[in-house]
Amino acid sequence: MANTINVRMVRKRSGQTVPYNVRKIFKAIEGANKDSREMNKGHISATVLQVDLELKKTPMVTVEEIQDKVEEYLMKGGHIKTAREYIRYRHLHEMRRKAAQGLMESYDDLLFADAIDMDLKRDNANINVDAPMGIMLKVGAEGMKTYAKYYGLPEEFAKMHMENIAHIHDLDFSFITLNCLQQDLAKTLKNGFNTGHGYLREPNSIRSAAALACIAIQSVQNDMFKLNQSY
C-alpha cells in the first residue's frame, strides 16, 4: 500500500520524532482484525485512507492522535469487533508502559532504601535484602513478576491476580519451576485425605478446617518437591 502523503512527523510518547508511516496504521488495524475477520483488505484500506486524510491537516501528529482517529473511523465504519480489539490492545500497551515505569521505581527503592523502611524489601523473610545478593534476588523477582503479569500470563488470569480475585503465589517462579500447587481444598476437606502417615477425616469446625488446610498444602508441596528432586 503506497504512502499517499508528503513525509510528515510523528511525536512518540518519549518525545522522539519519527517519520509518519501509513503502513503502520494498516498493520495495526490488520492485527486488531485478525481474530474476528470482520474486515477484508478493502475495508482496512478504506479506513486507513479516512484516517490518513484526516491527519493531513497537521504537519506533526502524536501517537495518541493517530490512535484516536483509528478508533473513531473504525466505529464510524461499523467495525465494532475490530475497534474493540484495537482499544483492548492499546490499553494493554498502556498498562505495559506503566508497569515498566513502576518496575524502574521498584528497582530504585530496592537499590537505595533500607529494608526497615520498605515493605517490598521485607516481603520474603528468607532473603536479606540489605545484602548485595539479596538485592539482586529481589530485582530479579520483581522483573519476573512484571513479565508474568503483563506478558506471560493469559490476560484473564493476570487480571484476576492484579484485582485480588485470585492470588498466584510465588508469581516470580511461575515460568521457571513448579513452586506451589493449586488444589481443591473444599473437595479435599469434604472427603478427608491421607498424608502418607495417616488418614484425616472431614473437619467439624472452622479452626480444625484451617489447620487441616495447612497440613494438606504442606503435604502436597512436600510430595511435589521430592518428585522434582528425583529428576
N, C-alpha and C positions, 0 to 999 in steps of 0.2 A: 504493500500500500504506500503510495508516494506521499511525501510531505508536501502539502498544498500551500504552505505559507512561507513567508520570509523567516529567516532564523531569528528567534526571539529567545529570551532567557527565562529560566525558572529559578525562583529562590527557594532553596531547600530549608528544612527546619533548622539545620545547623547554621544557616546564614550564607552558606556557599551558593553560588550561582552556577548553573549549568545550562547548556543549550536546550531549548524546547525540542521534544521529540514526540511527534504524534503517534508513533508506533507503540510507545509505552502505554498510551491510553487504550489503544486497540487491544494490546496484550492483557491489560488489567481487566477489561470487560470480558474478554475471551476466557480468562481464568475464572471470573465470577460466574460465567455461564456454563462452565464445564459440567457440573453435576445435573442441573435442570435441563440444559439444552433447549431452553425456550426461544433462544435467538439463533438464527443462522448467520452466516458471514455477512449477508446483505444487511440484516438488521444491525449488526455490530458496526459495520462501516457507516451506515446512515446515522447512528447515534454519535459516532466519533466525529463525523462531519459537522453535526449540530454543535457539539462541544467546541470543535475547532473554530467554527465561525464565530461563536460567542467570545472565545478567548482572543480573537484577532483585535478586539477593541483596546487592548493594552499591550505595550511592548514588554512588560515584566509581570509575570504572574507567580503566585506562590503554589506550592504543592496542595495546600488546603483548598485554594480557589479552584484548581483543576478537579480535585475530588468532589467538591460541592457541585460543580457543573455536571460531572458524570452522573452523580446521584439524581440530580434534577432531571436530566434528559432520559435517563432510564425509566424514571417514574412517569414522565410525560408520555413516553412511548408505550406504557403499559407493561413493561418488562419487570414485573413486581418481584418475581423469584430471583432474577439476576441482581436487581437492585438490593434486595435483602441480603444476598450473599456478599455483594460488594461492600455494603455497610458493615456486615459482620467481620469481613476480612480487614477492613480499615480500622475497626475498633480493636481487633486483635493486635494489629501492629502498633496501635497507640498504647495498648497495655504493655507490649513488649518494650517499647521505648521507655515507659515509666519504670518498668521493672529493672531495666539496665541502669537507669539513674539511681533507683533505690539500692541496687546492689553496690554501686560505687560508694554510696553513702554508708552502707554497712561495712564495707572494706575500710573506709576512713575511720569509723568507730573502732573496728577490730584492731587496727594498727596503732591508734593513738589514745584510746580511752582505757582507763583502768577497769579491771574486771569488777571491782566492788561497786563501780558507778554505772554498770551497764548490764541489763538483763540478757542481751544477746551473748555476752561472754560467760554467763552463769547458767545457761540452759542445759548444759551437759556436765554433770558432776564428775564424769570420768576424764575430763580434759582440763588441764591447767592452761587457760588462755592468756596468762601473763608470760608464759614461756614461748620462745620462738616456734617450736614445733606445734604447740597447742594453737597458736595464732594461725599457722599455715593449715592445720586441720580444719579450723573453723572457716577460713577463707574458702577452702575447697568445698566445705559443706554448704555454705551459703550460695556459692556458684552453682552447685548441683541442684539445690532446691529451686533456684530461679529457672534453671534449664528444665527441670521436671514440670514446673507449673505452666511455663509459657511456651515450651517447645516439645517436650517429650510425652506428656500425658494426653490422652484424649480430652478434648475441651470440656466435656460434661463432668469428668472426674476431677479435673483441675478446679472447675468452678465450685463443685461440692466441697472440696478441700478448703478453698480460699474463703468460702462463705460459712465455714464451720458446720456444714450439714453432715459431713463425714470427715474423719481425720486419717490421713495416711501417715502412719508412724514411721520415723526414720526415712523421710522422703528423699534425703540426700543419698541413701544407699539403694533406692528402688531400681536403679538401672545398672547396678553393679552386682548385687547379690541378694538372695532372699534373706532378709534380716528379721522380719516378723511375718507371721502367718495369720491371715484373717480366718476366723472360724465362726460358725453359727452357735453363739453361746446359749441362745434361748433353747435351741434343739438339744445341745449338749446337757444343759442343766435339767431339762424336762425328762430326758431319758436316763440320766445318770451316765457315768463314764468310768473307764478303767485307766489308771495311771501306769499300769505295769506292776505296781506294788500293792494294788488293792482296788476294789470297786467302791465308788462313791455314789450314793443314791441321790434322788431328787431333793433339793433343799426345801425346808419348810419355813424359812424366814429370809428377809432381805439381807440380814447380816451374814447368814451362812451362804446365801447365793453369791454375795460379793467375794467372800473368802474362797468359795469353790471356783468362781470365775478366774481368780488369780492362779489357783492351782492348775486349772485346765490350760490356761495360756502358757504357764511355765512348762508344763508337761509337754505340750506340743512343740514349744521352742527348743526344749532340750533334745527331743527326738529329731527335730529338723537339723540342729547343729551337729548332732552326732552323725547324721546322714551325710551332711556336707563335708565333714572332716574325713569321712571314709573314702572320698574320691580324690 
